[in-house]
Amino acid sequence: MVLNWPKNWKLRLRYGKLKTAFRHFTIIADGEIATSNPDYGTTAGAAAFFSMKAWALDSEQAADMVVTIGQHLGFESTGEIQLYDTDPEEPPGEKPRAYNLNFHQYSREKEHLQ
């Protein structure tokens, strides 16, 4: 996918030449994989962190996005959701959007004790 963004979009955004109603977030949600997803290499039943970057109106919308998108991909957010205001890697669009979706599966500590 080739996108034709102006090379200086970050500067235009920083200095107010590019306007947006959105804020940029990095979001990390703790939970578990409810349904395996071969596109992301996830396995049902595994604990996982789901992370993404998003352009959203506010932190509430960003949290809703990680839950909704996660559910669509077979992830259930069952733990803490961490939100960070971060510098964007992609420019804003006309609608809220997410990119750089990533899963990191891990073993729960109590599983090691059994």
mmCIF file of the C-alpha atoms, coordinates in Angstrom:
data_MODEL
# 
_entry.id   MODEL 
# 
loop_
_atom_site.group_PDB 
_atom_site.id 
_atom_site.type_symbol 
_atom_site.label_atom_id 
_atom_site.label_alt_id 
_atom_site.label_comp_id 
_atom_site.label_asym_id 
_atom_site.label_entity_id 
_atom_site.label_seq_id 
_atom_site.pdbx_PDB_ins_code 
_atom_site.Cartn_x 
_atom_site.Cartn_y 
_atom_site.Cartn_z 
_atom_site.occupancy 
_atom_site.B_iso_or_equiv 
_atom_site.pdbx_formal_charge 
_atom_site.auth_seq_id 
_atom_site.auth_comp_id 
_atom_site.auth_asym_id 
_atom_site.auth_atom_id 
_atom_site.pdbx_PDB_model_num 
ATOM 1   C CA . MET A 1 1   ? 0.000   0.000   0.000  1.00 0.00 ? 1   MET A CA 1 
ATOM 2   C CA . VAL A 1 2   ? 1.617   3.238   -1.134 1.00 0.00 ? 2   VAL A CA 1 
ATOM 3   C CA . LEU A 1 3   ? 0.351   6.377   0.529  1.00 0.00 ? 3   LEU A CA 1 
ATOM 4   C CA . ASN A 1 4   ? 1.035   9.793   -0.942 1.00 0.00 ? 4   ASN A CA 1 
ATOM 5   C CA . TRP A 1 5   ? 1.395   11.887  2.205  1.00 0.00 ? 5   TRP A CA 1 
ATOM 6   C CA . PRO A 1 6   ? 3.314   15.125  1.991  1.00 0.00 ? 6   PRO A CA 1 
ATOM 7   C CA . LYS A 1 7   ? 6.823   14.535  3.299  1.00 0.00 ? 7   LYS A CA 1 
ATOM 8   C CA . ASN A 1 8   ? 6.509   17.411  5.759  1.00 0.00 ? 8   ASN A CA 1 
ATOM 9   C CA . TRP A 1 9   ? 3.173   16.465  7.360  1.00 0.00 ? 9   TRP A CA 1 
ATOM 10  C CA . LYS A 1 10  ? 4.758   16.247  10.846 1.00 0.00 ? 10  LYS A CA 1 
ATOM 11  C CA . LEU A 1 11  ? 6.088   19.792  10.605 1.00 0.00 ? 11  LEU A CA 1 
ATOM 12  C CA . ARG A 1 12  ? 2.793   21.039  9.224  1.00 0.00 ? 12  ARG A CA 1 
ATOM 13  C CA . LEU A 1 13  ? 0.966   19.354  12.128 1.00 0.00 ? 13  LEU A CA 1 
ATOM 14  C CA . ARG A 1 14  ? 3.385   20.669  14.762 1.00 0.00 ? 14  ARG A CA 1 
ATOM 15  C CA . TYR A 1 15  ? 3.172   24.270  13.556 1.00 0.00 ? 15  TYR A CA 1 
ATOM 16  C CA . GLY A 1 16  ? -0.587  24.325  13.003 1.00 0.00 ? 16  GLY A CA 1 
ATOM 17  C CA . LYS A 1 17  ? -0.617  24.280  9.204  1.00 0.00 ? 17  LYS A CA 1 
ATOM 18  C CA . LEU A 1 18  ? -2.241  20.839  9.270  1.00 0.00 ? 18  LEU A CA 1 
ATOM 19  C CA . LYS A 1 19  ? -5.324  20.921  11.496 1.00 0.00 ? 19  LYS A CA 1 
ATOM 20  C CA . THR A 1 20  ? -6.999  17.946  13.144 1.00 0.00 ? 20  THR A CA 1 
ATOM 21  C CA . ALA A 1 21  ? -9.588  17.433  15.857 1.00 0.00 ? 21  ALA A CA 1 
ATOM 22  C CA . PHE A 1 22  ? -7.791  14.224  16.877 1.00 0.00 ? 22  PHE A CA 1 
ATOM 23  C CA . ARG A 1 23  ? -5.088  13.406  19.396 1.00 0.00 ? 23  ARG A CA 1 
ATOM 24  C CA . HIS A 1 24  ? -2.526  10.664  18.854 1.00 0.00 ? 24  HIS A CA 1 
ATOM 25  C CA . PHE A 1 25  ? -2.251  7.764   21.293 1.00 0.00 ? 25  PHE A CA 1 
ATOM 26  C CA . THR A 1 26  ? -0.330  4.554   21.792 1.00 0.00 ? 26  THR A CA 1 
ATOM 27  C CA . ILE A 1 27  ? -2.587  2.047   23.543 1.00 0.00 ? 27  ILE A CA 1 
ATOM 28  C CA . ILE A 1 28  ? -1.697  -1.215  25.287 1.00 0.00 ? 28  ILE A CA 1 
ATOM 29  C CA . ALA A 1 29  ? -4.432  -3.564  26.525 1.00 0.00 ? 29  ALA A CA 1 
ATOM 30  C CA . ASP A 1 30  ? -3.927  -6.678  28.632 1.00 0.00 ? 30  ASP A CA 1 
ATOM 31  C CA . GLY A 1 31  ? -6.227  -9.630  28.080 1.00 0.00 ? 31  GLY A CA 1 
ATOM 32  C CA . GLU A 1 32  ? -6.502  -12.959 26.387 1.00 0.00 ? 32  GLU A CA 1 
ATOM 33  C CA . ILE A 1 33  ? -6.994  -14.392 22.953 1.00 0.00 ? 33  ILE A CA 1 
ATOM 34  C CA . ALA A 1 34  ? -10.587 -15.613 22.700 1.00 0.00 ? 34  ALA A CA 1 
ATOM 35  C CA . THR A 1 35  ? -10.329 -16.793 19.092 1.00 0.00 ? 35  THR A CA 1 
ATOM 36  C CA . SER A 1 36  ? -7.162  -17.728 17.208 1.00 0.00 ? 36  SER A CA 1 
ATOM 37  C CA . ASN A 1 37  ? -6.275  -15.341 14.403 1.00 0.00 ? 37  ASN A CA 1 
ATOM 38  C CA . PRO A 1 38  ? -3.781  -16.721 11.860 1.00 0.00 ? 38  PRO A CA 1 
ATOM 39  C CA . ASP A 1 39  ? -3.247  -13.238 10.370 1.00 0.00 ? 39  ASP A CA 1 
ATOM 40  C CA . TYR A 1 40  ? -1.706  -12.147 13.677 1.00 0.00 ? 40  TYR A CA 1 
ATOM 41  C CA . GLY A 1 41  ? -0.341  -15.533 14.793 1.00 0.00 ? 41  GLY A CA 1 
ATOM 42  C CA . THR A 1 42  ? -2.469  -15.648 17.939 1.00 0.00 ? 42  THR A CA 1 
ATOM 43  C CA . THR A 1 43  ? -3.624  -18.774 19.782 1.00 0.00 ? 43  THR A CA 1 
ATOM 44  C CA . ALA A 1 44  ? -6.959  -19.064 21.585 1.00 0.00 ? 44  ALA A CA 1 
ATOM 45  C CA . GLY A 1 45  ? -6.607  -19.169 25.372 1.00 0.00 ? 45  GLY A CA 1 
ATOM 46  C CA . ALA A 1 46  ? -3.246  -17.405 25.498 1.00 0.00 ? 46  ALA A CA 1 
ATOM 47  C CA . ALA A 1 47  ? -2.699  -14.311 27.603 1.00 0.00 ? 47  ALA A CA 1 
ATOM 48  C CA . ALA A 1 48  ? -1.657  -11.359 25.455 1.00 0.00 ? 48  ALA A CA 1 
ATOM 49  C CA . PHE A 1 49  ? -0.978  -7.681  25.205 1.00 0.00 ? 49  PHE A CA 1 
ATOM 50  C CA . PHE A 1 50  ? -2.665  -5.957  22.277 1.00 0.00 ? 50  PHE A CA 1 
ATOM 51  C CA . SER A 1 51  ? -1.127  -2.664  21.232 1.00 0.00 ? 51  SER A CA 1 
ATOM 52  C CA . MET A 1 52  ? -1.905  -0.125  18.570 1.00 0.00 ? 52  MET A CA 1 
ATOM 53  C CA . LYS A 1 53  ? -1.453  3.485   17.650 1.00 0.00 ? 53  LYS A CA 1 
ATOM 54  C CA . ALA A 1 54  ? -4.545  5.589   17.085 1.00 0.00 ? 54  ALA A CA 1 
ATOM 55  C CA . TRP A 1 55  ? -5.871  8.959   16.130 1.00 0.00 ? 55  TRP A CA 1 
ATOM 56  C CA . ALA A 1 56  ? -8.909  9.567   18.374 1.00 0.00 ? 56  ALA A CA 1 
ATOM 57  C CA . LEU A 1 57  ? -10.933 12.497  19.698 1.00 0.00 ? 57  LEU A CA 1 
ATOM 58  C CA . ASP A 1 58  ? -9.976  11.733  23.303 1.00 0.00 ? 58  ASP A CA 1 
ATOM 59  C CA . SER A 1 59  ? -8.654  9.008   25.607 1.00 0.00 ? 59  SER A CA 1 
ATOM 60  C CA . GLU A 1 60  ? -12.125 7.522   26.087 1.00 0.00 ? 60  GLU A CA 1 
ATOM 61  C CA . GLN A 1 61  ? -12.561 7.013   22.352 1.00 0.00 ? 61  GLN A CA 1 
ATOM 62  C CA . ALA A 1 62  ? -9.039  5.548   22.111 1.00 0.00 ? 62  ALA A CA 1 
ATOM 63  C CA . ALA A 1 63  ? -9.856  3.024   24.876 1.00 0.00 ? 63  ALA A CA 1 
ATOM 64  C CA . ASP A 1 64  ? -13.120 2.117   23.125 1.00 0.00 ? 64  ASP A CA 1 
ATOM 65  C CA . MET A 1 65  ? -11.197 1.611   19.894 1.00 0.00 ? 65  MET A CA 1 
ATOM 66  C CA . VAL A 1 66  ? -8.710  -0.863  21.413 1.00 0.00 ? 66  VAL A CA 1 
ATOM 67  C CA . VAL A 1 67  ? -11.563 -2.879  22.954 1.00 0.00 ? 67  VAL A CA 1 
ATOM 68  C CA . THR A 1 68  ? -13.703 -2.907  19.792 1.00 0.00 ? 68  THR A CA 1 
ATOM 69  C CA . ILE A 1 69  ? -10.865 -3.604  17.357 1.00 0.00 ? 69  ILE A CA 1 
ATOM 70  C CA . GLY A 1 70  ? -9.451  -6.239  19.712 1.00 0.00 ? 70  GLY A CA 1 
ATOM 71  C CA . GLN A 1 71  ? -12.799 -8.038  19.863 1.00 0.00 ? 71  GLN A CA 1 
ATOM 72  C CA . HIS A 1 72  ? -12.988 -7.998  16.076 1.00 0.00 ? 72  HIS A CA 1 
ATOM 73  C CA . LEU A 1 73  ? -9.568  -9.701  15.968 1.00 0.00 ? 73  LEU A CA 1 
ATOM 74  C CA . GLY A 1 74  ? -10.411 -12.317 18.622 1.00 0.00 ? 74  GLY A CA 1 
ATOM 75  C CA . PHE A 1 75  ? -8.962  -10.496 21.664 1.00 0.00 ? 75  PHE A CA 1 
ATOM 76  C CA . GLU A 1 76  ? -10.802 -9.870  24.939 1.00 0.00 ? 76  GLU A CA 1 
ATOM 77  C CA . SER A 1 77  ? -9.490  -7.025  27.063 1.00 0.00 ? 77  SER A CA 1 
ATOM 78  C CA . THR A 1 78  ? -9.673  -8.386  30.613 1.00 0.00 ? 78  THR A CA 1 
ATOM 79  C CA . GLY A 1 79  ? -6.982  -6.313  32.306 1.00 0.00 ? 79  GLY A CA 1 
ATOM 80  C CA . GLU A 1 80  ? -5.575  -2.846  32.378 1.00 0.00 ? 80  GLU A CA 1 
ATOM 81  C CA . ILE A 1 81  ? -5.652  -0.523  29.361 1.00 0.00 ? 81  ILE A CA 1 
ATOM 82  C CA . GLN A 1 82  ? -2.744  1.904   29.221 1.00 0.00 ? 82  GLN A CA 1 
ATOM 83  C CA . LEU A 1 83  ? -2.996  5.064   27.107 1.00 0.00 ? 83  LEU A CA 1 
ATOM 84  C CA . TYR A 1 84  ? -0.091  7.301   26.173 1.00 0.00 ? 84  TYR A CA 1 
ATOM 85  C CA . ASP A 1 85  ? -0.055  10.575  24.252 1.00 0.00 ? 85  ASP A CA 1 
ATOM 86  C CA . THR A 1 86  ? 2.643   9.921   21.656 1.00 0.00 ? 86  THR A CA 1 
ATOM 87  C CA . ASP A 1 87  ? 4.095   11.407  18.504 1.00 0.00 ? 87  ASP A CA 1 
ATOM 88  C CA . PRO A 1 88  ? 2.440   9.992   15.398 1.00 0.00 ? 88  PRO A CA 1 
ATOM 89  C CA . GLU A 1 89  ? 4.103   7.838   12.765 1.00 0.00 ? 89  GLU A CA 1 
ATOM 90  C CA . GLU A 1 90  ? 1.278   8.406   10.283 1.00 0.00 ? 90  GLU A CA 1 
ATOM 91  C CA . PRO A 1 91  ? -0.725  11.563  9.625  1.00 0.00 ? 91  PRO A CA 1 
ATOM 92  C CA . PRO A 1 92  ? -4.304  12.011  10.832 1.00 0.00 ? 92  PRO A CA 1 
ATOM 93  C CA . GLY A 1 93  ? -7.219  11.344  8.545  1.00 0.00 ? 93  GLY A CA 1 
ATOM 94  C CA . GLU A 1 94  ? -10.756 12.587  8.377  1.00 0.00 ? 94  GLU A CA 1 
ATOM 95  C CA . LYS A 1 95  ? -11.993 9.905   10.805 1.00 0.00 ? 95  LYS A CA 1 
ATOM 96  C CA . PRO A 1 96  ? -10.584 8.283   13.955 1.00 0.00 ? 96  PRO A CA 1 
ATOM 97  C CA . ARG A 1 97  ? -8.332  5.400   12.955 1.00 0.00 ? 97  ARG A CA 1 
ATOM 98  C CA . ALA A 1 98  ? -5.886  2.856   14.289 1.00 0.00 ? 98  ALA A CA 1 
ATOM 99  C CA . TYR A 1 99  ? -2.677  1.461   12.823 1.00 0.00 ? 99  TYR A CA 1 
ATOM 100 C CA . ASN A 1 100 ? 0.342   -0.664  13.820 1.00 0.00 ? 100 ASN A CA 1 
ATOM 101 C CA . LEU A 1 101 ? -1.808  -3.345  15.471 1.00 0.00 ? 101 LEU A CA 1 
ATOM 102 C CA . ASN A 1 102 ? 0.332   -5.853  17.351 1.00 0.00 ? 102 ASN A CA 1 
ATOM 103 C CA . PHE A 1 103 ? -0.116  -8.821  19.689 1.00 0.00 ? 103 PHE A CA 1 
ATOM 104 C CA . HIS A 1 104 ? 2.402   -10.146 22.195 1.00 0.00 ? 104 HIS A CA 1 
ATOM 105 C CA . GLN A 1 105 ? 1.380   -13.454 23.773 1.00 0.00 ? 105 GLN A CA 1 
ATOM 106 C CA . TYR A 1 106 ? 2.839   -14.355 27.164 1.00 0.00 ? 106 TYR A CA 1 
ATOM 107 C CA . SER A 1 107 ? 2.564   -17.030 29.848 1.00 0.00 ? 107 SER A CA 1 
ATOM 108 C CA . ARG A 1 108 ? 0.800   -16.149 33.073 1.00 0.00 ? 108 ARG A CA 1 
ATOM 109 C CA . GLU A 1 109 ? 3.024   -16.569 36.108 1.00 0.00 ? 109 GLU A CA 1 
ATOM 110 C CA . LYS A 1 110 ? 0.646   -18.932 37.921 1.00 0.00 ? 110 LYS A CA 1 
ATOM 111 C CA . GLU A 1 111 ? 0.673   -21.257 34.872 1.00 0.00 ? 111 GLU A CA 1 
ATOM 112 C CA . HIS A 1 112 ? 4.403   -21.766 35.489 1.00 0.00 ? 112 HIS A CA 1 
ATOM 113 C CA . LEU A 1 113 ? 3.713   -22.800 39.084 1.00 0.00 ? 113 LEU A CA 1 
ATOM 114 C CA . GLN A 1 114 ? 1.401   -25.667 38.179 1.00 0.00 ? 114 GLN A CA 1 
# 
